[in-house]
């Protein structure tokens, strides 16, 4: 699933390509992609005639502010892609929604079909329509995301720290890739009990989260499956990853083979030497 750097990369691309463009119509090829309103025809009708004013990101959600003060919401889920294409480009078999803007179109492709889109009427809180937004924690780049905030949240968690980092109610936007990378840079084992982290460890983890997410954005996100930006380009962060998807390869710091375990049904990658296991 695309994480904060991938979604932010798409947001930047959409801001660069679509702002000021008017939606002249559209086509919904897979009706269940539209979460609101219920009828796909109403979704297209509501968007037609509106121009893109600004693209925002909240966690892993994309929010487009439109000229009538309504919003277009998008969640990519596992395989969703937002592509800015010439109208003449062949329609892919995984294309689910098309929004026409003159000779160009904004296209939503989604192989696994878990992605969703919403239209939020003017003067309506986006959280009322896009219910997943209500439970999100602070953004990692928000001034409110401090070591003290992180310590307070983790002090209440009995889970391993890797599981806690994946909880979107604690920090919005972190997923499997950047949780592994953050834990490596802060020398914390993924199974370390979250509430037993010391102040120095939390400070290191806080700094590591900011760094890996910033590096991810700078490098256009991570592509190891099908992630692409709005022009179809792949992200480069995976090429510089410290531990993610590097099982049995040498640690870039100490040379120890990178290990992999399962936590909460997800693979966790770490260096056994740089990230010693917690011993009570």
C-alpha positions as CSV (number, residue, x, y, z in Angstrom):
1,X,0.0,0.0,0.0
2,X,1.3,3.5,-0.8
3,X,2.5,5.2,2.3
4,X,2.9,8.9,3.2
5,X,5.9,9.6,0.8
6,X,4.2,7.9,-2.1
7,X,0.9,9.7,-1.5
8,X,2.7,13.0,-1.0
9,X,4.6,12.5,-4.3
10,X,1.3,12.0,-6.1
11,X,-0.1,15.1,-4.4
12,X,2.8,17.2,-5.6
13,X,2.3,15.9,-9.1
14,X,-1.4,16.6,-9.1
15,X,-0.8,20.1,-7.8
16,X,1.7,20.6,-10.7
17,X,-0.6,19.2,-13.4
18,X,-4.2,19.8,-12.6
19,X,-4.6,23.1,-10.7
20,X,-6.9,25.4,-12.6
21,X,-8.1,22.7,-14.9
22,X,-11.8,22.3,-15.3
23,X,-13.5,18.9,-15.1
24,X,-15.6,18.7,-18.3
25,X,-17.1,15.3,-17.6
26,X,-16.1,11.8,-16.7
27,X,-16.7,8.1,-16.8
28,X,-17.0,5.5,-14.0
29,X,-15.9,2.1,-15.2
30,X,-16.2,0.3,-11.8
31,X,-19.1,1.7,-9.8
32,X,-18.0,0.3,-6.5
33,X,-15.0,2.5,-6.6
34,X,-17.3,5.4,-5.8
35,X,-18.0,5.5,-2.0
36,X,-20.1,8.7,-2.2
37,X,-22.6,9.5,-3.6
38,X,-24.2,6.1,-4.1
39,X,-24.9,6.7,-7.8
40,X,-21.9,7.0,-10.1
41,X,-23.8,9.3,-12.4
42,X,-24.3,11.7,-9.5
43,X,-20.6,11.6,-8.7
44,X,-19.7,12.6,-12.3
45,X,-22.4,15.2,-12.4
46,X,-21.3,16.9,-9.2
47,X,-17.7,17.2,-10.4
48,X,-18.5,18.4,-13.9
49,X,-17.9,22.1,-14.3
50,X,-15.6,22.4,-11.3
51,X,-11.9,23.3,-11.4
52,X,-9.1,21.9,-9.3
53,X,-8.0,24.5,-6.7
54,X,-5.7,22.7,-4.4
55,X,-4.6,19.1,-3.6
56,X,-4.1,18.2,0.1
57,X,-3.0,15.1,1.8
58,X,-4.2,13.7,5.2
59,X,-2.4,10.5,6.1
60,X,-2.7,8.3,3.1
61,X,-5.8,10.1,1.7
62,X,-5.8,12.7,-1.1
63,X,-8.2,15.6,-1.0
64,X,-8.8,17.9,-3.9
65,X,-10.4,21.2,-3.1
66,X,-12.7,22.2,-6.0
67,X,-13.9,25.7,-7.2
68,X,-17.3,25.3,-5.6
69,X,-15.7,24.5,-2.3
70,X,-16.6,20.8,-2.6
71,X,-13.9,18.1,-2.3
72,X,-12.8,15.1,-4.2
73,X,-11.4,12.5,-1.9
74,X,-9.2,9.5,-3.0
75,X,-7.7,6.6,-1.1
76,X,-5.4,4.5,-3.2
77,X,-5.5,1.5,-0.9
78,X,-3.1,-1.3,-2.2
79,X,-2.8,-0.7,-5.9
80,X,-4.5,2.5,-6.8
81,X,-2.8,5.0,-9.1
82,X,-3.7,8.6,-10.1
83,X,-2.4,9.3,-13.7
84,X,-2.5,12.5,-15.7
85,X,-2.7,11.3,-19.3
86,X,-3.5,12.5,-22.8
87,X,-7.1,11.7,-23.6
88,X,-5.9,9.6,-26.6
89,X,-4.0,7.2,-24.3
90,X,-5.5,3.7,-24.4
91,X,-7.8,2.8,-21.5
92,X,-6.1,0.2,-19.4
93,X,-8.1,-2.9,-18.2
94,X,-7.6,-1.7,-14.6
95,X,-8.9,1.8,-15.2
96,X,-11.8,2.5,-12.8
97,X,-12.5,6.2,-13.1
98,X,-11.8,8.9,-15.8
99,X,-12.2,12.7,-15.3
100,X,-11.9,14.7,-18.5
101,X,-10.1,18.0,-18.6
102,X,-9.9,19.2,-22.2
103,X,-7.3,17.2,-24.1
104,X,-6.1,15.6,-20.8
105,X,-7.7,13.4,-18.2
106,X,-7.1,12.4,-14.6
107,X,-7.4,8.6,-14.5
108,X,-7.7,6.3,-11.5
109,X,-6.3,2.8,-12.1
110,X,-6.6,0.1,-9.5
111,X,-5.7,-3.5,-10.1
112,X,-7.0,-4.9,-6.8
113,X,-10.1,-2.7,-6.8
114,X,-9.8,-1.7,-3.1
115,X,-9.4,2.0,-3.8
116,X,-12.2,4.5,-3.2
117,X,-13.3,7.9,-4.3
118,X,-15.7,10.4,-2.6
119,X,-17.4,13.6,-3.5
120,X,-17.9,15.8,-0.5
121,X,-20.5,18.5,-1.0
122,X,-19.8,22.2,-0.2
123,X,-20.1,23.3,3.4
124,X,-19.8,19.7,4.5
125,X,-16.9,18.5,6.7
126,X,-14.8,15.9,4.8
127,X,-14.7,13.8,8.0
128,X,-18.5,13.4,7.8
129,X,-18.3,11.8,4.4
130,X,-14.9,10.2,4.4
131,X,-15.2,8.4,7.8
132,X,-11.7,7.1,7.9
133,X,-10.3,10.6,8.4
134,X,-11.8,10.8,11.9
135,X,-9.5,8.3,13.5
136,X,-6.2,9.6,12.1
137,X,-3.5,10.8,14.4
138,X,-1.2,13.8,13.9
139,X,0.8,14.2,10.7
140,X,4.5,13.5,11.1
141,X,5.4,17.0,9.8
142,X,2.9,18.8,12.0
143,X,4.5,20.8,14.8
144,X,2.2,18.8,17.2
145,X,4.2,15.7,16.4
146,X,6.9,16.0,19.1
147,X,8.8,13.4,21.1
148,X,6.5,14.2,24.0
149,X,3.4,13.5,21.8
150,X,5.0,10.2,20.7
151,X,5.9,9.2,24.2
152,X,2.4,9.9,25.5
153,X,0.9,7.7,22.8
154,X,3.3,4.8,23.1
155,X,3.1,4.8,26.9
156,X,-0.4,3.4,26.5
157,X,0.5,0.6,24.1
158,X,1.2,-2.9,25.1
159,X,2.1,-3.8,21.5
160,X,5.5,-4.2,19.9
161,X,6.8,-0.9,18.6
162,X,6.5,-2.0,15.0
163,X,2.8,-2.7,15.4
164,X,2.2,0.6,17.2
165,X,3.9,2.6,14.4
166,X,1.4,1.0,11.9
167,X,-1.5,2.4,13.9
168,X,-2.8,5.4,12.0
169,X,-4.4,6.7,15.1
170,X,-0.9,7.3,16.5
171,X,0.9,8.8,13.5
172,X,-0.9,9.3,10.2
173,X,0.8,7.9,7.0
174,X,3.4,5.5,8.3
175,X,3.3,2.0,6.8
176,X,5.5,-1.1,6.6
177,X,8.4,0.4,4.6
178,X,9.0,3.5,6.6
179,X,8.3,1.8,10.0
180,X,11.1,-0.7,9.3
181,X,13.4,2.1,8.2
182,X,12.7,4.3,11.2
183,X,13.3,1.6,13.6
184,X,16.6,0.7,12.0
185,X,17.9,4.3,12.1
186,X,16.9,4.6,15.8
187,X,18.5,1.2,16.7
188,X,15.2,-0.2,18.0
189,X,14.2,-3.9,17.5
190,X,10.7,-4.2,15.9
191,X,9.5,-6.4,18.8
192,X,10.5,-3.9,21.5
193,X,7.5,-3.2,23.8
194,X,6.2,0.3,22.8
195,X,5.5,1.4,26.3
196,X,8.9,0.5,27.6
197,X,10.9,2.7,25.3
198,X,13.1,5.2,27.1
199,X,13.0,8.9,26.4
200,X,16.3,8.8,24.5
201,X,14.9,6.0,22.3
202,X,11.7,7.9,21.6
203,X,13.7,11.0,20.7
204,X,15.8,9.0,18.3
205,X,12.7,7.3,16.8
206,X,10.9,10.7,16.4
207,X,13.9,12.0,14.5
208,X,14.2,8.9,12.4
209,X,10.6,9.0,11.3
210,X,11.0,12.6,10.1
211,X,14.2,11.6,8.2
212,X,13.0,8.5,6.4
213,X,9.7,10.1,5.4
214,X,11.6,13.2,4.1
215,X,14.0,11.0,2.2
216,X,11.1,9.1,0.8
217,X,9.5,12.2,-0.6
218,X,12.8,13.5,-1.9
219,X,13.2,10.3,-3.9
220,X,9.7,10.1,-5.2
221,X,8.5,7.3,-2.9
222,X,9.2,3.6,-3.1
223,X,8.4,1.3,-6.1
224,X,8.7,-2.4,-5.4
225,X,5.3,-3.3,-6.9
226,X,3.2,-1.0,-9.0
227,X,3.5,2.5,-7.5
228,X,3.9,5.3,-10.0
229,X,3.6,9.1,-9.8
230,X,1.0,11.0,-12.0
231,X,3.3,10.8,-15.0
232,X,4.0,7.1,-14.7
233,X,7.5,7.4,-13.2
234,X,8.7,5.1,-10.5
235,X,10.0,6.0,-7.1
236,X,13.6,5.6,-6.1
237,X,13.7,5.3,-2.3
238,X,13.7,1.5,-2.4
239,X,17.1,1.6,-4.0
240,X,18.5,3.4,-0.9
241,X,16.6,1.5,1.8
242,X,18.5,0.5,4.9
243,X,16.6,-2.8,5.7
244,X,13.3,-3.0,3.9
245,X,13.2,-5.9,1.4
246,X,16.9,-6.6,2.1
247,X,16.6,-10.0,3.8
248,X,19.9,-11.8,4.1
249,X,21.8,-8.9,2.5
250,X,24.6,-7.2,4.5
251,X,23.7,-4.4,6.8
252,X,25.0,-1.1,5.4
253,X,26.3,-0.2,8.8
254,X,27.8,-3.3,10.4
255,X,27.7,-6.0,7.7
256,X,25.4,-8.4,9.6
257,X,22.8,-10.2,7.5
258,X,19.4,-8.4,7.5
259,X,16.7,-10.6,9.2
260,X,13.0,-10.8,8.6
261,X,10.2,-11.8,11.0
262,X,6.4,-11.6,10.9
263,X,4.6,-9.1,13.1
264,X,0.8,-8.5,12.9
265,X,0.8,-10.4,9.6
266,X,3.4,-8.1,8.1
267,X,7.1,-8.7,7.3
268,X,9.5,-6.8,9.5
269,X,13.1,-6.3,8.4
270,X,15.9,-5.4,10.8
271,X,19.6,-5.8,11.6
272,X,20.1,-8.2,14.6
273,X,23.3,-6.3,15.5
274,X,22.2,-2.7,15.2
275,X,18.8,-3.4,16.6
276,X,19.3,-5.8,19.6
277,X,16.3,-7.7,20.8
278,X,14.6,-6.4,24.0
279,X,15.5,-8.4,27.1
280,X,13.2,-7.7,30.1
